[in-house]
Amino acid sequence: MKLVSYWHDTAPAFAGGVDGPLSGHYDVAIVGGGFTGLGAARQLAKAGARVIVLEAGRIGSGASGRNGGHLNNGLAHSFLAAKSALGTERAIALYRAFDDSIDTLETLIAEEGIACDFRRAGKLKLASKPGHFDAIARNFEAVNREVDPDTALLSAADLNGEVGSPFHGAMLSRKSAMMHMGRFVVGLADAAQRHGAILAEDAAVTGITRAGGRHSLATGRGTITANEVLIATGAYTTPNFSHFRRRIISVGSFIIATRPLSDAEIASVVPGNRTYVTSMNIGNYFRLSPDRRLIFGGRARFSATSDQRSDAKSGAILRASLARIFPQIASVDIDYCWGGLVDMTSDRYPRAGQQDGLWYAMGYSGHGAQLSTHLGMTIADAMLGREDRNPLKGLPWPAVPGHFGKPWFLPLVGLYYKALDCVQ
């Protein structure tokens, strides 16, 4: 079993980063070389802006290369909850932004010729308990009536040809998709570079100051200046960006991938070949990879650490969950086990806009693979003075009380959600 991301291991490494010391002045400096930063960089460079991406590690080495590979439309919350928290207008705008993000990816992939196995698969939100189906049905009625008619409510019997495990019904969101995350992020980086963006790896930003209308960003490879700065670091935001760090809770998300499955095994497990998410608070998500592996993930442990030791512990928990849901493949070999950090906000809604002269987009709360590229492009358009399509503009974002970087409270949160799963 390899303790590395399947997406990283089965994609070519980005090989186009600029070498040598960094210097000079740019229209825009982007901190973070994942989907958000690269989507913004491509959009800005296409418009003729001089832009540089400063990535602390390798392109796509953070959450963009460590997720479960789902591109699910709709919200992390129920639509009803979003209407209550955000108001109807913003809830609809945010829901449609997720829809638009899938369209954006499909168009971008076609325009740039990125071979990343993009496919509209549809998502099933699976009811793990009978009571969960009632909640899913109420949410479906509102979604289908008010914002997304391309949805369906499936009974337990309807799922016989979709998933090889007993669930109590599901909501189908047909617009949802999937792709190979590693190949996409490299293809997106190549596209940004072709359009003129400068991409610098191993260029962690160690300090930032502002004077005379210019930002100065110090890195281990030199200092550059820029008129505008976009922070696109998500869960990997460093303490020198303390305003954002106090508002982001970094939570580990862990994933395993089986060996390639046979036709018979696929037919017994995921015959519908969609993306699947269970309804438990501490639930699981799964899909087939392009080479027929079952990619199976979940929170597993409430930890802010993702390294080989932590990932292996979480992998054992995920293996047990896989065996419970799909006992027919309980003994299948696991070829990959990896983890990464998810940038959660306290209310689990993303945030994007401008604060103290810095642009930002982050807080995707486990739903960034689909929204991040689109939101990066949206913020880039705002920088360029184009129509402001940001569905999150002006949404308050208070700091998490008592949180200054390391989320000491995660074990307590985990116990709370485990208790909820026992009683709901």
Helices and strands as residue ranges (DSSP letters): H 6-9, E 25-31, H 35-46, E 51-54, G 63-65, E 70-71, H 79-86, H 88-112, E 119-120, E 123-126, H 130-146, E 151-154, G 157-161, E 170-173, E 177-178, H 181-194, E 198-200, E 205-211, E 214-219, E 222-231, G 234-236, H 242-245, E 249-258, H 263-269, E 275-278, E 284-288, E 294-298, H 308-325, G 327-329, E 334-344, E 351-355, E 358-362, H 368-383, H 410-423
